[in-house]
Each structure stands twice: as structure tokens, then as C-alpha cells.
Amino acid sequence: MPHAKTENLNIAAFDRMPSPEEIVARVPLSDAAAEVVMKGRQTLQAILDHTDPRIFVVVGPCSIHDPVAGLDYARRLKKLADEVADTMVLVMRVYFEKPRTSTGWKGYINDPYMDDSFRIDEGMEKARRFLLDVNEIGLPAGTEALDPIAPQYYGDLISWTAIGARTSESQTHREMASGLSTPVGFKNSTDGSLDAAVNGILSASHAHSFLGINAQGQSSIIRTQGNPYGHVVLRGGGGRPNYDTVSVSLAEKALAKAKLTANIVVDCSHANSWKNPEYQPLVMRDVAHQIREGNTSIVGLMIESNIEAGNQPIPADLSQLRYGCSVTDACVDWAATETMIRNTGEILRDCLQKRSAA
């Protein structure tokens, strides 16, 4: 009597995915892009080591859905980055994967055509090509690591990585972070607590062994050395912001108790702005004044920004999409972004050297 089928009962299909090696061969890393990636990582490490007194700002769309508008944004950001380079290091926010509470568009890699065709194979190649273009413009890129396999496909083009509020507690993501080649920011939990982020930094700083894939797409035991550049990202939660001086001081104490370096990034969006992009400039200004008044633990900021303000639903007729407007969280527009960053540069300009000496 044959055995009853006991596995893959809810699987509709196994479609072949090109290996990381195949995707990289189609979109190879250029010398120019490699130089931007390495310089970006080294600069961020120096900021986290407190040998570079500047702050870094991860700024860009909530998610990438239109590569044409995305590169338009990148070119604008590069000009602004050059203008404020004495006080800030701008890293373009390039998010391809979107965590979902229930359902919704999961991002450019998962569904690049935004039509539920889910051509992940094509989305991965398109995402890699976009990252290559951003780096060749001269901007380092930051992203959120959600799928543990994805970094094998484009990790060589990333300078900074976030672990999200919903995954900072995940062992899988802590293990992955321990092997990433970039500094990694762990966000506080959605309830506002810091424990998951602090424990995530501690865990990722140690060596791990876990299942993954290699460049050829083969199942492998991944053995990591640990990542020494983990840091906390305050994004608010539990019904309140946490960028104020008291919250920052509590974060410093939590890091000190865990014997971790006091490195804090403030996300101006999410619960810190009550999900209202109009409040992001207020958050950034408040944080800049904390630095001006002597804070040395805040090393970075995050901004959700796009060419046009707000957001839009994904229409059935994609030709009706508004150019440069988010299809996920609402963003500040380009004019507001320029003002925010220039104003912060002015606030910080005459205090960074004192910060360096502290």
C-alpha cells in the first residue's frame, strides 16, 4: 500500500529562481559602484566609531516602485549630498521589500509589475540593476533586510541595513545580520520597547551558524563571524514617539547596561511622526538641537521622502499612477526634504568639531 502524501499539501508550484551567481552575472558590480559601496560602509563605520563627527541620514522613498522616478530622486539627492557633505552623509533609502500586517503589495522584488504576477525572478534582477544605478550616481544605498535569502542577490550593493520593528526579535534576522557586510540598525519594537533591538544587536555581534544558500543557490550552512556595527533605531511605538531627550537618555542607559556603544539613529517617520509626514521636519529639528546641545549618542536620522508629498493607492490602471508619489507610507516632498536637510546642516555646522573632541 503506497504511503499517503504528507508534504507540500498547500504548495501550488515550485518555479525555478535564478541563483545569485546568475543574477550577478547579468548585472555585474562595476568598479565605480564598488568604490561607492566601500566608501559608504567605511564612512558609516567611522561615524559609529565616533571618529567622524558627522551624522548620517538615510533618506528616500518609503518603497521603490518606479525605477525612473527613483533614479530622478537619486540624482537630486546626490546634488544635495555634495552640498551638505561637511555635516551629513546622505544614504539613499532603497526599500524593495515591505512587511505586511495582513495583505497588500509586498514590494518591487515580490511583484515588480504591480499586477499580482509575482515575477520574483525578474523583480530581483530589476532591483539589483536599480541599486547598481544608484551607486553609479555616487550615492550609497540603505535597505531593510526582510527575506534572509535576498542579501545574497544584492548585498554587495548595500552600505547600510535596517532590521525592522517586526523582525528585530526574530532569530532568523539576527543570524542574518551577524553575517551582513554593512552596519545594521535594529529598530525598537512596535510597542515602543527597546529590549528586542538591544538583544538583536548583542546577538548579531556574535558568530552564528544557520541554513541559507550560497552564490550558486545551493543549500548551505552559513557560518558568520558576527557584526560589530549593530546600533539601535528609535522609531516610536506603543502610541507615542521616542525621539525626545528623555527617551534618548533611556536608550543610552539600556545600551550602557548591555555594554554596547551608545549609537542611536532616530527615524523621523512611523510612530515618531504619528505616521503624518508633515511632522517629520519637527522631529528632525528637535534631534538636531539635541546634538547641538551636546548629545553624542545620536549618530543618524531616517526620513521617508519622495518627489511628491503624501501617498496613493495602486490603481487598476497603472498609467494613472502619480509620478514620484509613494504607494506605501506617505512621504514628505522634495522641497521639504531639501529644507529639512539644509536647516539641519546649519544647526549642526558649528558644533560637530566640539562633538568630535568629546
Secondary structure, 3 states (H helix, E strand, C coil): CCCCCCCCCCCCCCCCCCCHHHHHHHCCCCHHHHHHHHHHHHHHHHHHCCCCCCEEEEEECCCCCCHHHHHHHHHHHHHHHHHCCCCEEEEEECCCCCCCCCCCCCCCCCCCCCCCCCCHHHHHHHHHHHHHHHHHHCCCEEEECCCCCCHHHHHHHCCEEEECCCCCCCHHHHHHHHHCCCCEEEECCCCCCCHHHHHHHHHHCCCCEEEEECCCCCEEEEECCCCCCEEEEECCECCECCCCHHHHHHHHHHHHHCCCCCCEEEECCHHHHCCCHHHHHHHHHHHHHHHHCCCCCEEEEEEEECCCCEECCCCCCHHHCCCCCECCCCEECHHHHHHHHHHHHHHHCCCHHHHHHC
